[in-house]
Amino acid sequence: MESFAYQVFLTPEEGGGFSTEIPDLPGCYSQGDDIKEAVEMAADAGKTYIAALMKDGDRIPGATVRAVPEGDREAWVFFETDESYIVDGPVVSAAQAARDLNVSPGRVSHMLNSGLLDGYRSGRRTYVTQKSIDARLAAPRSAGRPKK
């Protein structure tokens, strides 16, 4: 896992909320209903952007300090990421994964947190890769709690 910090510009929107831009990451935009959400979404966008660059073997731009455009606000985001943050292949909901694996939704969350399943969160929803479900179903089972 590598650590990164980037400057973010927050632009107030007419209807409320803020759009964000990380100027050192061309095309890296996001938005949020308030400053807190906008900064969190910008950090997630930056994390995804950098992870995709890492996965493709592309150069990662360094952070610079730029003048803040008139009317905008400035924030800095810090995040850690690596290429494993990019999920490949089809995904299913955590509820569907629980049904496929014959476990509770809470167990699916535990398996994701412990690295036994691959997936991601998007807002309040959790998704699990079909590939990790298939691998888990093919693995021999033993009694007790899953081990890493």
Phi, psi and omega in degrees: 000130176251154181254145182219150174221133182221149174285141179234137172259131178249119181253119178297136180261150183302320182275005183106161181082186183221140167264151182234154176217134170258100189297335179281350179242090186307127179084006181268097183237158175200188178199165178203159182287335177216177184299315182301310181295321180298318179292318177299317180292324177296319178297318179294320177297317178296319179299315179293317181301309182294319179299321178294320177298316180299314182298323181274356180075021181274162179290138179264122181294143175282160179278140175231165175253125181239159175293138181282126179301147181302133180090347179269166171245164182238144171214165173239139177246143176238136177205160173244142179202166169207178186297341180290348179291338179274122182262128179258148172088179182291151179232158174231164178292160178297325178297318178292321177299319179299317178295317181297323183267354181059046177227172178282157174302326177297322178293324177298316177300317179298317181294324175294313181296328182270359177087008179283336175233154177253141178180195181201165175253142174227103187066236180266359183260147178241137180237147182234138180288140178297325180300317181288328175295313180299319179295320179294320179293328181280340182285143176296143182257148174230161181292154176099185181286150178297144177251154178294000000 
